[in-house]
Amino acid sequence: MELKDITASTSIVPSSITTWLEPNDIRILSQDRLKVPETNLIPAICFYNGTFVPIHAGHISVLDDAKRYINNLGTHELLAAYISPSHSGYVAKKLNPEELIGAGHRLTMIYLAIENLDWVMVDLFEMFRPCKTPLSIVMAAFISRVRSQLPDGARIDVFWLKGEDALFHTRSSDNLIRLGFHSIYVLNRRSNENIINKNDELNSIQDYHEKRWREIQTLSSFPEKFHLVQATHMNLSSGTIRAYARNTFTTREQLHS
């Protein structure tokens, strides 16, 4: 796949990026920012997938919060994180036509956002597959490549990062956890205050999150692999940012309300 085929009507992607867009290379995990282990703790990496339309400070905060949490466990040493942008076919089905941006724009923004994060890299496998691929296949391929490509890959624990909205997904993720993933929910939004305030059985957002998290653990065959992390900063969703981009008269106060 040539770059020009996926970036029609977008700005030019930096030359440093184009060297990674050869079709035979999308299965190769970059290691240029992979930390050399400094301890005998279990090596760990993060897998962070999503549309990233657009990537923003909230995504970076999720990465930072997960890094802090993993390194504070006392059992693991975080070596790196990989961002996995969704395939354009998935993005087109999830978003409204006026919200779509070219793959080249999307990828360029991601690289610019992580430019100064010396432990975060981009995995191109999902984004440049010939067609939209089921998440189970994407994640199985990722952990297989971790095992086969990264140094001491058989020992590495992979932490799958999720935002707060993932707590509301009712479908079990045990089939993905069974592949070898841990699952981290980072509570990074205040989007459900109105719902919670109307429920007499719940007194706070935190109570609701913890109740829902316990339900997920109880229903799972791998409760020890679920982690709940409170974000250091509350952030807007990409959807809210897209809405703001469509309506330039929206104020910051309205965005946070």
Protein Blocks (a to p, Z undefined) as FASTA:
>chain_A
ZZklmmghiacddfklmmmmcfklmmpccfklgccdfbfbdcdddddddjkpacdfklmm
mmmmmmmmmmmnopaccfbdcdddddfklmmmmpcfklpccfklmmmmmmmmmmmmckbc
cdfklmmgfbdcdfklmmmmmmmmmmmmpghklmpccdddddfklmmpmbdcklmmmnop
acddddfbfklmmmmmmpmkbcbfklmmmmmmmmmmmmpcblmlpccdddfbdcddfklm
mmmmmmmkbcfklmmZZ
